[in-house]
Amino acid sequence: MDANFDFDKLMQGGSQAEIVYVRAVKTADLPDDVREKAEGLEQLYSVHKVSGERLALVADRKLAFVLARQHDLAPVMVH
């Protein structure tokens, strides 16, 4: 990865990207209306705020990370 990070700004209380959590979710554990939209997928990936609020459900892990980063969020994978 070739990105510049301003550590001085961080030390002065500069803003950081908000952390969000990405985790695999079994489609069978989701409500019926969501399962219908999953189109045969056995697993989706959920993007959550630290508070637990679900922000998104997507088809694959890579898409979850891309989506988070496009919205200036810092994704972290959890089990």
Secondary structure, 3 states (H helix, E strand, C coil): CCCCCCHHHHHCCCCCCEEEEEEEEEHHHCCHHHHHHCCCCCEEEEEEECCCCEEEEECCHHHHHHHHHHCCEEEEECC
